[in-house]
Amino acid sequence: MLVLIVYDVATSDTGGPKRLRQVARACQDYGQRVQKSVFECSVGAKEWLELKRRILDAMKAETDSVRFYFLEADVKIEHHGAGKPLDMEGPLVV
């Protein structure tokens, strides 16, 4: 499966830089960096579970955020951590 991983790790708090390095290293081990905090990863089911576990274990859910975009026939978005995602199907109020 092809997964696009986008993350934001708060580096201003204690342990932030270390968490950022851990998340980036996990992504580098399974894919290629396409922007500073964006990776494309082509993984099998077993590799995906290990990659996801490494990322979520490194993150601090109260301040950090990661999104997984599954780029196959049906695109699914899975979000973990800080910041609520926008409901793209809901009404737009201006």
C-alpha positions as CSV (number, residue, x, y, z in Angstrom):
1,M,0.0,0.0,0.0
2,L,1.1,3.6,-0.6
3,V,0.7,5.8,2.4
4,L,1.3,9.6,2.5
5,I,2.4,10.6,6.1
6,V,2.1,14.2,7.2
7,Y,3.1,15.2,10.7
8,D,3.6,18.2,13.0
9,V,5.6,17.7,16.2
10,A,5.7,20.5,18.8
11,T,9.4,21.2,19.3
12,S,9.0,24.0,21.8
13,D,8.2,21.7,24.7
14,T,10.5,19.3,26.6
15,G,11.3,16.3,24.5
16,G,9.9,17.8,21.3
17,P,13.1,17.7,19.2
18,K,13.6,14.0,20.2
19,R,10.1,13.1,19.3
20,L,10.5,14.9,15.9
21,R,13.7,12.9,15.2
22,Q,12.0,9.6,16.2
23,V,9.0,10.2,13.9
24,A,11.2,11.4,11.0
25,R,13.5,8.3,11.4
26,A,10.6,5.9,11.4
27,C,9.3,7.5,8.2
28,Q,12.8,7.4,6.6
29,D,13.1,3.7,7.4
30,Y,10.0,3.0,5.3
31,G,9.7,5.7,2.7
32,Q,11.0,8.9,1.1
33,R,10.8,12.4,2.3
34,V,8.8,14.6,-0.1
35,Q,8.7,17.7,2.1
36,K,10.1,18.5,5.5
37,S,7.3,16.7,7.4
38,V,5.8,14.7,4.5
39,F,6.8,11.2,3.5
40,E,5.6,8.7,0.9
41,C,5.8,5.2,2.1
42,S,5.2,2.0,0.1
43,V,4.7,-0.8,2.7
44,G,3.1,-4.2,3.1
45,A,0.6,-4.9,5.9
46,K,3.2,-6.0,8.4
47,E,5.5,-3.1,7.7
48,W,2.6,-0.7,7.9
49,L,1.7,-1.9,11.4
50,E,5.3,-1.5,12.6
51,L,5.6,2.0,11.0
52,K,2.4,3.2,12.5
53,R,3.3,1.8,16.0
54,R,6.7,3.5,15.9
55,I,5.1,6.9,14.9
56,L,2.3,6.8,17.5
57,D,4.6,5.6,20.3
58,A,6.9,8.5,19.6
59,M,4.2,11.2,19.5
60,K,2.6,13.2,22.3
61,A,-1.1,13.2,21.4
62,E,-1.8,16.4,23.3
63,T,0.5,18.5,21.2
64,D,1.6,16.6,18.1
65,S,-0.4,15.6,15.1
66,V,0.0,13.0,12.3
67,R,-2.3,12.2,9.3
68,F,-2.1,9.1,7.2
69,Y,-3.4,9.3,3.6
70,F,-3.9,5.8,2.0
71,L,-3.4,6.4,-1.7
72,E,-5.0,3.4,-3.3
73,A,-8.3,3.1,-5.2
74,D,-10.3,4.5,-2.3
75,V,-8.6,7.3,-0.4
76,K,-9.0,7.1,3.4
77,I,-7.7,9.6,5.9
78,E,-6.7,8.6,9.4
79,H,-5.8,11.3,11.9
80,H,-4.3,11.0,15.4
81,G,-3.3,13.7,17.9
82,A,-3.9,17.4,18.3
83,G,-6.0,19.5,15.9
84,K,-9.4,18.4,14.6
85,P,-9.5,17.7,10.9
86,L,-11.9,19.7,8.7
87,D,-15.1,17.9,7.6
88,M,-14.7,18.3,3.9
89,E,-18.1,16.8,3.3
90,G,-19.9,19.2,5.7
91,P,-21.3,22.6,4.9
92,L,-19.0,25.6,4.4
93,V,-20.0,28.6,6.4
94,V,-18.4,32.0,5.4
